[in-house]
């Protein structure tokens, strides 16, 4: 599943999120699965504010970390596909 | 619905990490069946039970469906009418003020390994008991072994090797391969065996300081590896039994409480990956990694024992 860069995402508010170390721990809404995000995953997660689209999230990632446009776009799209599949984020 | 249990019926007392649950058994043979299933005599009656449940096994003509989780198929009935699980597979009521209740269970659920599903009712009774006790403790899907006086908890998804670890730890004190309890003791976290059953039947009751939690993965060799704190908490939280009492459904605080519990336990405990192949040599890796005394090694695995019927 390729996620369009114009998509706007927001966290699923029914999924508990906790900061642990430099990352995050998330639990699916029914408690069916748990997920950990490393520092970069946590950074991307925090960009999902229901306003910015994915292209802007990619720009933020490039500004924060030493990664090129193509790699950042591919990584964000793959990451978002996993989050959507797990129901951890919703399209706003 | 009544609030009193007939006084002269046989009772089977189940001790789950210090929380005693009394199962009142009006039908002949049920108390003995439960003792055989849990492979433990009735617990010491020196203290009053926190929760008393009358258990009735009901004959039936239908072929009920058996859900994997009793929580997702549980309904609370209106007007304080108790609860229904899986369309009548289990019905019952519970009064948290008195700690008394009753469950009526279709007979098929008390047969062979299906009794493991019935055990989930006791998980809920345990959550109700903890609420009365006011002492936090969590049931965790895991296998557990005491070696050198220290408790080792092994977690991982189905197929990761929890039962294999138990089987390969014969000669050490194997607490179980299905469900362990972690509670706060005077000197830190304690690992406690529970009566709940997996496939390993030679479990032994016990308690020890929690030395480490090992996240199991199959691998070509025995190896301890680092795990990030967020990954460790995510794995552990996913193995904690939702602390939902008999008169409750999972609520808004249930899932966060599981993550918070995992974070609390992980904060004070060493968590590592244990990559292992199916032989007892992983104990040498653990002995070296955790400074266990020389000579910690299991003996030959025991012969398989079948599970009895409870009802």
Contacts between the chains, C-beta under 8 A, distances in Angstrom:
chain1	res1	chain2	res2	distance
A	15	B	255	7.8
A	16	B	255	4.8
A	16	B	256	4.1
A	16	B	259	5.4
A	18	B	233	7.3
A	18	B	256	7.6
A	18	B	259	4.9
A	18	B	260	6.9
A	18	B	263	6.1
A	20	B	229	5.0
A	20	B	230	4.2
A	20	B	233	4.7
A	20	B	263	5.9
A	20	B	266	7.7
A	21	B	228	6.4
A	21	B	229	3.7
A	21	B	230	5.5
A	22	B	230	7.6
A	23	B	228	6.2
A	23	B	229	7.3
A	23	B	230	3.2
A	23	B	231	7.6
A	24	B	230	6.2
A	25	B	230	5.3
A	25	B	233	4.7
A	25	B	234	4.7
A	25	B	237	6.5
A	25	B	259	5.6
A	25	B	262	7.7
A	25	B	263	7.4
A	26	B	234	7.6
A	27	B	237	6.3
A	27	B	238	7.5
A	27	B	255	4.9
A	27	B	256	7.9
A	27	B	258	7.0
A	27	B	259	5.7
A	29	B	255	7.8
A	30	B	72	7.4
A	31	B	242	6.2
A	31	B	250	7.0
A	31	B	254	7.2
A	31	B	255	5.1
A	31	B	258	7.1
A	33	B	238	6.7
A	34	B	234	4.2
A	34	B	235	7.0
A	34	B	237	4.9
A	34	B	238	3.8
A	34	B	259	7.5
A	35	B	234	5.8
A	36	B	228	6.9
A	36	B	230	4.1
A	36	B	231	4.2
A	36	B	233	7.0
A	36	B	234	3.8
A	36	B	235	7.8
A	37	B	230	6.6
A	38	B	228	6.6
A	38	B	230	7.0
A	42	B	230	8.0
